[in-house]
Amino acid sequence: MSLSLYSRARSTAAWRISIWTTVAFSLCSAVAFTVMYLLVARDVQSRSDAWLTGEAQVLSEVAANTPRDSLDTRLVQEVAELASHEVIEEGRRSGQRRQSVFFLVTRYGQDPVWVGPEPKALFVDALSGASRQPGLPASIMVPGHPLPFRVVWNNGPEGTRLYLGFADTAANAMLHRLIERFALIWCAMALIGFAISAAGAFRTLQRVEQISEMVGRMGTEDLGKRLPEALADDEISRLSRTFNRMLERIQRSVNQIRIVTDSVAHDLKSPVTSIRGSLEFALLHGNSEDWQDRVADAVEKLDRLSQTLNTALDLAEADAGALPLKREPLDLGLLVERLSDLFQPSFADKQHKLHCYVQPGLFIEGDPSLLSRTIANLLDNEVAHLPPGRKVAVTVGQADQYAELIIEDDGPGFPEELRVRAFERFVKGQHSSGHGLGLAFVNAIVQAHGGCVTIGDSASGGAQIRIKLPMAKVSA
């Protein structure tokens, strides 16, 4: 492996995922193999114990029913037959099979009868030091023999005791081969599992790496590009779709910022030029009578310019979801009444009649400053765009779980070409002197509060603006 390939492998998480996956798989498979081995070993020992118990019972019956003078010969014959035909030891000649089986018969006042490996004294000492129960197999270790002997002893008539012992070398060899094969299979499974896990992890993370590289190369001019989306509905595909949706939002925001920047720069050119001319006139004609009017006009235009900039910035923040809202419980009817009172003189100057119909106790969660600017913006539009001598009705009521604000008049209504794009930025009527930000600002603020705004026709044929805001849960 080259140095660059090794460094790339070290820098990815695929090898860590592969190692931990392989470790978990290896531990689980090792536990499974261990349990399987223990079950096989227990089954082998159970079969050996069953054989010992049955043969010991048979020999006890033979000893009980055989005359004294012929018992020894019959026992030796039985041992030879069992060793030759029932004890299976792979890799040994028949003459060596007796090394794994022994018989011992003891009687009061007589020498014990022994058939089995030598020296006999080692087996007798091991049997005398072991705790045993009649008829139940037990294990004893005999010096010089690597395997334990399973021993069963039974009581016979007149104090006779018969011992039968067996060291299952064939089963032990089979269990050793089983361990070796389990170890080989376990190692092979671990290596194959690591290779498969590493290949899958590298392939999966390679898709993530492609996403990272493509996103890292993107600039403001490349926002139209999109990440490839696989047909499979997995986590990587969902990540790609999430990135693409994020890129779409960023692209819209960047485009909106560019539109706002271009439009504001264009719309500010005339006011700034006018303000500069007024101030230069005041500077050059400081002793004339109308210099103060010029300065006042410049200050008024600066105020409008500041308001336009603030509205454009608020719109940009609202569209980006970053508009800070200082929410608090507000009585919408009380807020509308106060603003209506403030606008009464302006309506009177234009010979308008303003009627306010308010249902008390309709509380919403909202920002007082932004909502006041929203309502003031709508009322200011009525003053600015209605022909003289019109009627304007402001109504606050409840519609389901919403507080509803309706502003309608008996004027000419919205132009048909303005209805569809009324809430877009810099969209205004043909004879409007504004910047086209008013209704866009209203829509952004209402949506930021979880509400909606619609435009339509009033019953008298004029314009109607309807705002719905979710009502707040005010504790009694």
C-alpha positions in Angstrom: 0.0 0.0 0.0 1.4 3.4 -1.0 1.8 6.2 1.5 -0.9 8.3 0.0 -3.4 5.4 0.0 -2.5 4.6 3.6 -3.0 8.2 4.6 -6.3 8.3 2.8 -7.4 5.1 4.6 -6.3 6.6 7.9 -8.3 9.8 7.3 -11.6 8.0 6.7 -14.0 6.6 9.2 -14.5 3.5 7.1 -11.7 1.5 8.7 -12.9 2.4 12.2 -16.5 1.3 11.3 -15.0 -1.9 9.8 -12.9 -2.7 12.9 -15.8 -2.2 15.3 -18.2 -4.2 13.2 -15.6 -7.0 12.9 -15.0 -7.0 16.6 -18.7 -7.2 17.4 -19.2 -9.9 14.8 -16.1 -11.9 16.1 -17.2 -11.7 19.7 -20.8 -12.9 18.8 -19.5 -15.7 16.7 -16.9 -16.7 19.4 -19.7 -16.9 21.9 -21.9 -18.9 19.5 -19.0 -21.4 18.9 -18.3 -21.7 22.6 -21.9 -22.4 23.4 -21.9 -25.0 20.6 -18.7 -26.6 21.8 -20.1 -26.8 25.4 -23.3 -28.4 24.1 -21.4 -31.0 22.1 -19.0 -31.7 25.0 -21.9 -32.1 27.4 -23.7 -34.5 24.9 -20.6 -36.6 24.5 -20.1 -36.8 28.2 -23.8 -37.7 28.7 -23.4 -40.6 26.2 -20.2 -41.8 27.9 -21.9 -41.6 31.3 -24.9 -43.5 30.0 -22.6 -46.2 28.7 -20.7 -46.4 32.0 -23.9 -46.6 34.1 -25.4 -49.3 31.9 -22.3 -51.5 31.8 -21.7 -51.1 35.6 -25.2 -52.3 36.2 -24.7 -55.3 33.9 -21.5 -56.2 35.7 -23.1 -55.8 39.1 -25.8 -58.3 38.0 -23.1 -60.6 36.7 -21.2 -60.4 39.9 -24.3 -61.1 42.0 -25.4 -64.1 39.9 -22.0 -65.7 39.3 -20.5 -68.3 41.7 -17.4 -67.3 43.6 -15.1 -69.6 42.0 -15.8 -68.4 38.5 -16.4 -64.7 39.0 -12.9 -63.6 38.2 -12.8 -65.4 34.9 -16.2 -64.0 33.9 -15.2 -60.5 34.8 -12.0 -60.7 32.8 -13.9 -62.0 29.8 -16.5 -59.2 30.1 -13.7 -56.6 30.2 -12.0 -58.0 27.1 -15.3 -58.0 25.2 -16.2 -54.5 26.2 -12.7 -53.2 25.4 -12.7 -54.9 22.0 -16.2 -54.1 20.8 -17.6 -51.0 22.5 -14.7 -48.7 23.3 -13.7 -46.8 20.1 -10.3 -45.2 20.1 -9.3 -43.8 16.7 -5.6 -44.2 15.8 -5.0 -47.1 18.3 -4.6 -50.8 17.8 -6.9 -53.1 19.5 -4.2 -54.2 21.9 -3.9 -50.7 23.2 -7.6 -50.1 23.9 -7.5 -51.4 27.4 -5.4 -48.4 28.4 -8.7 -46.4 28.6 -10.9 -48.8 30.6 -10.4 -50.4 34.0 -12.3 -52.7 36.3 -11.8 -53.1 40.0 -13.8 -55.6 42.3 -13.1 -55.6 46.0 -14.4 -58.2 48.6 -13.9 -58.5 52.3 -11.0 -60.8 53.1 -10.0 -61.3 49.4 -7.5 -59.7 47.1 -9.1 -57.2 44.7 -9.6 -58.2 41.1 -8.0 -55.7 38.8 -8.2 -55.4 35.0 -6.8 -52.3 33.4 -3.6 -50.2 33.0 -0.7 -50.5 35.4 0.3 -49.6 38.0 -2.8 -50.6 39.8 -1.9 -48.7 43.0 -2.2 -45.3 41.3 -5.9 -46.0 40.4 -6.6 -47.5 43.8 -5.2 -44.4 45.6 -7.2 -42.1 43.2 -10.4 -44.0 43.9 -9.9 -44.0 47.6 -9.5 -40.2 47.7 -12.5 -39.4 45.6 -15.9 -38.6 46.9 -18.4 -40.9 45.1 -22.0 -41.9 45.3 -23.1 -45.4 44.1 -24.4 -45.4 40.5 -23.4 -41.8 39.7 -20.5 -41.1 37.3 -17.7 -39.0 38.8 -14.3 -37.8 37.4 -10.9 -38.7 38.9 -7.4 -37.8 37.9 -4.8 -40.5 37.8 -1.1 -39.5 37.8 0.5 -40.2 34.5 -2.7 -40.0 32.5 -3.6 -36.7 30.8 -7.3 -37.3 30.7 -9.6 -37.7 33.6 -11.4 -41.1 34.1 -15.2 -41.2 34.5 -15.9 -43.8 37.2 -19.1 -45.6 38.3 -19.2 -47.9 41.4 -21.9 -50.1 42.7 -22.4 -52.2 45.9 -22.8 -55.9 45.5 -23.8 -58.7 47.9 -21.7 -59.4 51.0 -19.7 -56.2 50.8 -18.7 -56.5 47.2 -17.9 -53.3 45.4 -17.4 -53.0 41.6 -15.7 -50.1 39.9 -15.8 -49.3 36.2 -13.7 -46.5 34.8 -13.4 -45.1 31.3 -11.3 -42.3 29.7 -13.0 -41.4 26.4 -9.9 -40.6 24.3 -11.8 -40.8 21.1 -14.3 -38.1 22.2 -11.4 -36.0 23.5 -9.7 -36.2 20.2 -12.9 -35.3 18.4 -13.4 -32.3 20.7 -9.9 -31.1 20.0 -10.4 -31.4 16.3 -13.7 -29.5 16.7 -11.8 -26.7 18.5 -9.2 -26.5 15.8 -11.9 -26.3 13.1 -13.9 -23.8 15.0 -10.8 -21.6 15.3 -10.0 -21.8 11.6 -13.6 -21.1 10.7 -13.7 -18.2 13.2 -10.6 -16.6 11.8 -11.8 -17.0 8.2 -15.2 -15.5 9.1 -13.5 -12.6 10.9 -11.3 -11.8 7.9 -14.1 -12.2 5.4 -16.4 -10.1 7.6 -13.8 -7.4 7.9 -13.3 -7.3 4.1 -17.0 -7.1 3.4 -17.6 -4.5 6.1 -14.6 -2.4 4.9 -15.8 -2.6 1.3 -19.3 -1.6 2.2 -18.2 1.2 4.5 -15.7 2.7 1.9 -18.4 2.5 -0.8 -21.0 4.2 1.4 -18.6 6.9 2.7 -17.3 7.5 -0.8 -20.7 8.9 -1.6 -20.4 11.2 1.5 -17.0 12.3 0.3 -18.3 13.1 -3.1 -21.0 15.3 -1.5 -18.4 17.0 0.6 -16.1 17.7 -2.3 -19.0 19.0 -4.5 -20.3 21.3 -1.7 -16.8 22.5 -1.0 -16.3 23.6 -4.6 -19.6 25.5 -4.8 -19.4 29.3 -4.8 -22.1 32.0 -5.1 -22.0 31.5 -8.9 -22.5 27.7 -8.7 -25.7 27.7 -6.6 -27.6 26.4 -9.6 -25.8 23.0 -9.4 -27.4 20.1 -7.5 -26.1 17.0 -5.9 -26.9 13.7 -7.6 -29.7 11.8 -5.8 -29.6 8.0 -5.9 -32.8 6.1 -6.5 -32.4 4.2 -3.2 -34.2 5.9 -0.3 -31.3 5.6 2.2 -29.6 8.0 4.5 -27.1 9.3 1.9 -29.9 10.0 -0.6 -31.8 11.9 2.1 -28.7 13.8 2.9 -28.3 14.7 -0.8 -32.0 15.8 -1.0 -31.5 17.9 2.2 -28.5 19.6 0.7 -30.3 20.3 -2.5 -33.2 21.8 -0.6 -30.8 23.9 1.4 -29.1 25.0 -1.8 -32.5 26.0 -3.3 -33.2 28.2 -0.2 -29.7 29.7 -0.3 -30.1 30.4 -4.0 -33.5 32.0 -3.5 -32.0 34.1 -0.6 -29.0 35.2 -2.7 -31.3 36.1 -5.6 -33.6 38.0 -3.4 -30.6 39.9 -1.9 -29.4 40.7 -5.4 -32.9 41.9 -6.3 -33.2 44.0 -3.2 -29.7 45.4 -3.6 -30.3 46.3 -7.2 -33.8 47.7 -6.5 -32.7 49.7 -3.5 -29.7 51.1 -5.3 -32.0 52.1 -8.2 -34.7 53.6 -6.0 -32.3 55.4 -3.7 -30.5 57.2 -6.6 -33.3 59.7 -7.1 -33.9 60.5 -3.4 -30.2 60.9 -2.7 -29.8 63.2 -5.7 -32.8 65.3 -4.6 -31.5 65.5 -1.0 -28.1 66.5 -2.2 -29.6 69.2 -4.4 -31.7 70.6 -1.6 -28.8 70.7 0.8 -26.5 72.4 -1.8 -29.2 75.0 -2.5 -29.5 75.7 1.3 -25.7 75.9 1.5 -25.4 78.3 -1.4 -28.4 80.4 -0.5 -28.1 80.6 3.2 -29.6 84.1 3.3 -32.6 83.4 1.1 -36.1 82.9 2.5 -36.7 79.3 1.4 -33.5 77.6 2.6 -35.3 76.3 5.7 -37.9 74.7 3.5 -35.2 73.1 1.5 -33.6 71.7 4.7 -36.9 70.5 6.0 -37.7 68.8 2.7 -34.2 67.1 2.8 -34.9 65.9 6.4 -38.3 64.5 5.3 -36.7 62.6 2.4 -34.0 61.2 4.7 -36.7 59.9 7.0 -38.4 58.2 4.1 -35.1 56.8 2.9 -34.4 55.4 6.4 -37.8 53.9 6.5 -37.3 52.3 3.1 -34.0 50.8 4.1 -35.4 49.4 7.4 -38.3 47.9 5.6 -36.0 46.2 3.0 -33.7 44.8 5.8 -36.7 43.5 7.8 -38.0 41.8 4.6 -34.7 40.2 4.0 -34.5 38.9 7.5 -38.1 37.6 7.4 -37.5 35.7 4.2 -34.4 34.2 5.7 -36.2 33.2 8.8 -33.9 35.3 11.0 -36.3 38.1 11.9 -36.1 38.6 15.7 -39.6 38.6 17.3 -40.2 39.8 20.9 -43.4 38.0 21.5 -45.8 38.9 24.3 -49.5 38.7 24.8 -51.3 41.5 22.9 -54.9 42.6 22.8 -55.3 43.0 19.0 -58.5 45.1 19.3 -56.9 47.5 21.7 -53.8 47.8 19.5 -56.0 48.6 16.4 -58.1 51.2 18.4 -54.9 53.1 19.4 -53.5 53.1 15.9 -56.9 54.2 14.5 -57.0 57.1 16.9 -53.5 58.1 15.8 -54.5 58.1 12.1 -57.8 59.9 12.6 -56.3 63.4 11.8 -54.6 62.1 8.6 -57.9 60.5 7.5 -59.7 63.8 8.3 -57.3 65.8 6.2 -58.2 63.7 3.2 -61.9 63.9 4.1 -62.0 60.2 4.8 -64.2 58.6 7.4 -62.6 55.9 9.5 -64.9 53.5 11.4 -63.4 51.0 13.9 -65.4 47.9 15.0 -63.5 45.9 17.7 -64.3 42.8 19.6 -62.5 43.1 22.9 -60.4 40.3 24.6 -58.8 38.8 21.4 -55.3 38.1 22.5 -52.4 37.1 20.3 -48.7 36.3 20.8 -46.8 38.9 18.8 -44.1 41.5 18.6 -45.9 44.9 19.4 -43.5 47.0 17.4 -43.7 44.9 14.2 -47.4 44.5 14.4 -47.9 48.2 15.0 -45.8 48.9 11.9 -47.8 46.4 9.9 -51.2 47.9 10.8 -49.8 51.4 10.4 -48.6 50.5 7.0 -52.1 49.4 5.9 -53.7 52.5 7.3 -51.1 54.7 5.6 -51.8 53.0 2.3 -55.5 53.9 2.7 -54.6 57.5 3.3 -52.2 57.7 0.4 -54.1 55.8 -2.3 -57.8 56.5 -1.7 -59.5 59.3 -3.5 -60.8 62.0 -1.1 -64.1 61.5 0.7 -64.1 57.7 1.1 -65.1 55.4 3.9 -62.7 53.0 5.6 -63.9 50.3 8.0 -61.5 48.5 10.4 -62.9 45.4 12.0 -61.4 43.0 14.6 -63.2 39.7 15.3 -62.7 36.0 15.8 -62.7 33.3 13.2 -62.3 29.8 14.7 -59.0 29.8 16.5 -57.8 33.0 14.8 -58.1 36.7 15.5 -59.1 38.4 12.3 -58.4 41.9 11.2 -60.3 43.3 8.2 -59.5 46.6 6.5 -61.9 47.5 3.7 -62.9 50.7 1.8 -65.3 51.9 -0.9 -62.6 53.1 -3.3 -61.6 51.8 -6.7 -60.1 48.5 -5.4 -56.9 46.8 -6.4 -56.0 46.9 -10.1 -56.3 43.5 -11.8 -52.7 43.3 -12.7 -51.7 44.0 -9.1 -53.8 41.2 -7.4 -51.5 38.3 -8.3 -48.3 40.0 -7.3 -49.5 42.3 -4.6 -47.2 40.7 -1.9 -44.0 40.7 -4.0 -41.3 43.2 -3.4 -41.1 46.4 -5.4 -44.5 45.7 -7.0 -46.7 48.8 -7.0 -49.5 50.5 -8.8 -49.0 52.5 -11.9 -49.6 55.9 -10.1 -48.0 54.9 -6.8 -45.2 57.1 -5.4 -44.0 54.4 -3.0 -41.3 51.8 -3.4 -43.6 48.7 -3.5 -42.5 47.3 -0.1 -45.6 47.9 2.0 -47.7 44.8 1.3 -44.6 42.7 1.0 -43.6 43.8 4.5 -47.2 43.1 5.8 -47.1 39.6 4.3 -43.7 38.8 5.8 -44.6 40.0 9.3 -47.9 38.2 9.3 -46.3 34.9 8.2 -43.5 35.3 10.7 -46.3 35.3 13.4 -47.9 32.1 12.0 -50.8 33.9 10.2 -51.9 34.7 6.7 -53.0 37.7 4.7 -55.3 37.9 1.7 -56.6 40.6 -0.6 -60.0 40.9 -2.2 -63.0 43.1 -2.9 -65.2 44.6 -0.3 -69.0 44.5 -0.4 -69.0 48.1 -1.8 -66.5 47.1 -4.6 -63.5 48.6 -3.0 -60.3 46.9 -1.6 -60.3 44.5 1.3 -57.3 43.2 3.2 -57.9 40.3 5.6 -55.3 39.2 8.2 -55.6 36.1 10.4 -53.3 35.6 13.4 -53.4 32.6 15.8 -55.0 33.4 19.1 -52.9 33.1 22.3 -53.9 30.9 25.3 -54.3 33.4 28.1 -54.7 31.9 31.5 -57.6 33.2 33.6 
